[in-house]
Amino acid sequence: MPYKVTIELIPRGDESRAQKLAIIRITNDGTGDQYYANYRVEAEGQTSEGGGWDSYAGFPITVDGVDRSDFLRAVAASLEAAFPTVKINEASVDVPPVRRSLPRLEELLHFIDGDRIEIKLYGNDGFDGQEILDGREYLKKWITEAVEEARGNDI
């Protein structure tokens, strides 16, 4: 049974003015077991060029090993895999310990290397003001170290 997540903008809470922004379809591909399911995630929505509607680049994706005990967990895990959030502090990439498994880290590294994301780091170099760096290489360095750590610790 597929799940469908519809994202709408509701100006000032007025439902009559709702504007559909995106639809995400999450379908069990039937290859899991009684505890864990594997899902196919498709996403489509408004395009930034001219307000058209199209599938998002990089989709569909597959999300493996999702706890099937609760449909909200399946939807949340699928959305997180499709649109991951990486928190950055001054010295490191904060990957929550629950997600610090080798397959997840390798998946994140592959995602950062793909064409679905642009990462810019803004900072002040102390001389001529604002500095803008390509964040992909910076993040790849930290995630590669985490992958190596996970391989060494069998996490």
C-alpha positions as CSV (number, residue, x, y, z in Angstrom):
1,M,0.0,0.0,0.0
2,P,1.6,3.3,-1.1
3,Y,1.8,6.4,1.1
4,K,1.4,9.9,-0.4
5,V,2.7,13.0,1.2
6,T,1.3,16.3,-0.2
7,I,3.1,19.5,0.7
8,E,0.9,22.7,0.4
9,L,1.5,26.3,1.2
10,I,-1.6,27.7,3.0
11,P,-1.4,31.5,2.9
12,R,-2.3,32.9,6.3
13,G,-4.0,29.6,7.2
14,D,-6.7,30.1,4.6
15,E,-7.3,26.6,3.2
16,S,-9.3,27.9,0.3
17,R,-6.0,29.5,-1.0
18,A,-3.9,26.4,-0.6
19,Q,-1.2,25.9,-3.2
20,K,0.2,22.5,-3.9
21,L,4.0,22.6,-3.9
22,A,5.1,18.9,-4.0
23,I,3.9,15.3,-3.8
24,I,6.1,12.5,-2.5
25,R,5.0,8.9,-3.1
26,I,6.4,6.2,-0.9
27,T,5.8,2.6,-2.1
28,N,6.8,-0.7,-0.4
29,D,8.8,-2.6,-3.1
30,G,8.0,-6.0,-1.5
31,T,11.6,-7.0,-0.9
32,G,11.7,-6.6,2.9
33,D,10.9,-9.0,5.7
34,Q,8.4,-9.1,8.5
35,Y,10.2,-6.4,10.5
36,Y,11.8,-4.1,7.8
37,A,10.6,-2.9,4.5
38,N,12.3,-1.4,1.5
39,Y,10.6,1.6,-0.2
40,R,10.7,3.4,-3.5
41,V,10.4,7.1,-3.1
42,E,9.3,9.4,-5.9
43,A,9.0,13.2,-5.7
44,E,7.5,15.7,-8.0
45,G,6.5,19.3,-7.6
46,Q,6.6,22.9,-8.8
47,T,9.7,23.8,-10.7
48,S,11.5,27.1,-10.1
49,E,11.5,27.9,-13.8
50,G,8.0,29.2,-14.8
51,G,6.0,27.4,-12.2
52,G,5.6,24.1,-14.1
53,W,5.4,20.7,-12.5
54,D,8.0,18.0,-12.9
55,S,9.8,15.1,-11.2
56,Y,12.7,16.1,-9.0
57,A,16.2,15.3,-10.3
58,G,17.7,12.2,-8.7
59,F,14.4,10.5,-8.1
60,P,13.2,7.8,-7.6
61,I,15.4,6.6,-4.8
62,T,15.3,3.4,-2.8
63,V,15.2,3.4,1.0
64,D,16.2,0.0,2.6
65,G,15.6,-1.4,6.0
66,V,12.8,0.8,7.3
67,D,11.0,-0.3,10.5
68,R,7.6,-1.3,9.3
69,S,5.9,-1.2,12.7
70,D,4.4,2.3,12.2
71,F,3.5,4.1,9.0
72,L,4.7,7.4,10.4
73,R,8.2,5.9,10.8
74,A,8.1,4.7,7.2
75,V,7.2,8.1,6.0
76,A,9.7,9.9,8.2
77,A,12.6,7.6,7.3
78,S,11.8,7.9,3.6
79,L,11.7,11.7,3.8
80,E,14.9,11.8,5.8
81,A,16.7,9.6,3.2
82,A,15.3,11.6,0.3
83,F,16.1,15.0,1.8
84,P,18.8,14.5,4.5
85,T,19.8,17.2,6.9
86,V,23.4,17.6,7.9
87,K,24.2,19.8,10.8
88,I,27.5,21.6,10.8
89,N,29.4,23.2,13.6
90,E,32.7,24.9,13.5
91,A,34.9,21.8,13.5
92,S,32.9,18.8,12.5
93,V,29.9,17.3,10.7
94,D,27.3,16.2,13.3
95,V,25.9,12.8,12.1
96,P,23.6,11.6,14.9
97,P,24.9,8.4,16.5
98,V,21.8,6.4,15.5
99,R,22.6,7.1,11.9
100,R,26.3,6.5,12.2
101,S,26.2,3.1,10.4
102,L,28.4,2.3,7.4
103,P,25.6,2.0,4.9
104,R,24.0,5.3,6.0
105,L,27.4,7.1,5.9
106,E,28.2,5.8,2.4
107,E,24.7,6.8,1.3
108,L,25.3,10.3,2.6
109,L,28.7,10.5,0.9
110,H,27.1,9.4,-2.4
111,F,24.3,12.0,-1.9
112,I,26.8,14.8,-1.4
113,D,28.7,13.7,-4.5
114,G,25.5,13.7,-6.6
115,D,23.8,16.6,-8.4
116,R,20.8,17.0,-6.1
117,I,22.6,19.3,-3.6
118,E,24.7,22.4,-3.6
119,I,26.6,23.2,-0.4
120,K,28.1,26.6,0.3
121,L,30.0,27.5,3.4
122,Y,30.1,31.2,4.4
123,G,32.7,32.6,6.6
124,N,35.0,35.5,7.3
125,D,38.7,34.9,6.5
126,G,39.7,37.9,8.6
127,F,41.1,39.9,5.7
128,D,38.6,40.9,3.0
129,G,35.3,40.1,4.5
130,Q,32.9,37.3,3.5
131,E,34.3,34.1,2.1
132,I,32.3,31.5,0.2
133,L,33.6,28.0,-0.1
134,D,32.3,24.9,-1.9
135,G,31.1,22.8,1.1
136,R,31.1,19.4,-0.8
137,E,34.8,18.7,-0.3
138,Y,34.7,19.9,3.3
139,L,31.8,17.6,4.1
140,K,33.2,14.7,2.1
141,K,36.4,14.9,4.2
142,W,34.5,14.6,7.5
143,I,32.1,11.9,6.2
144,T,35.0,9.9,4.7
145,E,36.7,9.9,8.1
146,A,33.4,8.8,9.7
147,V,33.1,5.9,7.2
148,E,36.7,4.8,7.9
149,E,35.8,4.9,11.7
150,A,32.7,2.9,11.1
151,R,34.6,0.3,9.1
152,G,37.2,0.1,11.8
153,N,34.6,-0.2,14.6
154,D,32.0,-2.4,12.7
155,I,29.3,0.1,13.6
